[in-house]
Structures are given as C-alpha cells and as structure tokens.
Amino acid sequence: MEMAEFQMAFGHFLRSTNEKEVISKKLLDLIRRRSDVSSLQTSGRFLDVGAASGSLTEPLARFFYEGIALEINPDAAKEIQARDLKNVSVVASAIQAFEPKNQFDLILASHVLYYLDAEERSRQVDRMLSWLKPSGRLVLVLNSSSGPAGSLPHFIEALDGQQTTVSVENIRGSL
C-alpha cells in the first residue's frame, strides 16, 4: 500500500472509530489508580511518542506537571501546538533521534511501532524502558492480529487489569 493510500485509509478509520476515547479513558483510569496521582501534577512527566494531533496528549497533560509530545510529522506537530497546552513541549522528531534529558512517569506509544522493522522496534522499546522512572509505566497500543478482537487494539500493559508487569522479553515476543 502506498503512503497516500495508507494515510487516506487511516484518516477514514480515525473518523469512524471511538478508539481515541477508549484509549484515553483507559489511560486516565490507569493514572487515577496510582497511589501518587497527586504528585504527578507537581512533578510528574510524560512522553507521548507519535502524538499525531495530540488527542491523547491533551487529557494526559491535565494529570502531569509536564510532558513531551514527540511527533515526526510537522503538520501534526503544528496541530498539537495549536492546542496550546502550556505544560507540553512539542518535539518534531523521530523516536530514533530523540534523547530525553529526564526520565518519565508514563510513556505512551500509540500505534507507532508498526512503522519500524522488528529489530528497530525492539531497540526503541529498550530505549523507552530506559527512559522510565523506577515506578514508571510504558503503555504500548497496538492492533491485535489474532483472536476474536481481530483489528481492535490491545494493550501491552496493565490497562485491562489482567497483567501488572511485562518483561522486555514478553514485549519483544508480542511485537
């Protein structure tokens, strides 16, 4: 599939789904379950990798002291900036070139790993894990290619309450 065809199909998908609402609700539930949720607003940091238009960045920003929206597409980065989120810095860069100065309490990578080959996906997951604070969470949102859900997203993280920790080996096996 050519990139233009993909972008058109993906745009249609986004206009016809409530996926962002579902993901946002699950993320906010995960944050609210943390025992230190009040400290996130005074010192918490998040990273939204592949932030697109910022539709998930915006609700995260309400819970954290500061955040970074990482987006390679300059047009999408402008959309995030237009949201005027005072505590969010927009970085127009690929994840491969990004080097954070601090660690994060939460890293979200929603539908971005598909763009990387298997070896690079593994390398970037390792990097994201190294960017987390000791009690931090990495949330990867991917489409499931198996099971009854078929193309519905599943979460390699504790969002569904079935799994509380995920090893790097489990993540690699799921990519």
WOZI-V852390 format. One record per pair of residues at least 24 apart in sequence whose ideal C-beta (glycine too) atoms are under 10 Angstrom apart, sorted by the first residue. I is the first residue (numbers start at 1). J is the second residue. Records with the same first field share a line. If there is no record, write none. Layout:
I=J  J
This chain:
7=73
10=52  111
13=151
14=52  53  55  111
17=152  153
19=55  110  111  141  143  152  153
20=52  53  55  56  59  110
21=55  56  59
22=152  153  159
23=55  56  59  108  110  111  139  141  153  155  159
24=55  56  58  59  60
25=59  159
26=139  141  153  155  157  158  159  160  161
27=56  59  60  63  106  108  110  137  139  141  155  157  159
28=59  60  62  63
29=159  161
30=106  137  139  155  157  158  159  161
31=59  60  62  63  64  105  106  137
32=63
33=158  161
34=63  105  106  135  137
35=135
36=105  135
37=63
38=63
39=65  105
40=64  65  105  106
41=65  87
43=105
44=104  105  106  133  136
45=87  100  102  103  104  105  106  107  131  133  136
46=87  88  104  105  106  107  108  136  137  139
47=91  95  98  100  102  103  104  105  106  107  108  109  128  131  132  136  138
48=80  88  90  106  107  108  109  110  112  139
49=94  95  98  107  108  109  110  112  113  124  128  131  138  139  140
50=76  94  95  108  109  110  111  112  113  114  115  141
51=76  77  79  80  88  90  91  108  109  110  112
52=76  77  79  80  110  111  112
53=77  78  79  80  82  83
54=79  80  81  82  83  85  88  90
55=79  80  83  110
56=108  110  139  141
57=83  85  88  90  108
58=83  84  85  88
60=85  87  88  106  108
61=85  86  87  88
62=87
63=105  106
64=88  104  105  106
65=105
66=102  104
67=104  105  106  108
68=93  98  100  101  102  104  107
69=108
70=94  95  97  98  100  107  108  109  112
71=112
72=96  97  98  112  115
94=124
95=120  123  124  127  128
96=120  123  124  127
98=124  127  128  131
99=127  131
100=127  128  130  131
102=131  133
103=130  131  132  133  134  136
104=128  131  132  133  136  137  138
105=132  133  135  136  137
106=132  133  136  137  138  139  157
107=131  132  136  137  138  139  140
108=137  138  139  140  141  157
109=138  139  140  141  142  156
110=139  140  141  142  153  155
111=140  141  142  143  153
112=140  141  142
113=140  141  142  156  171  175
114=142  143  175
116=175
118=172  175
121=171  172  175
122=168  171  172  175
124=175
125=156  168  171  172  174  175
126=168  171  172
128=171
129=166  167  168  171
137=165  166
138=166  168  171
140=166  171  174  175
142=174  175
144=174
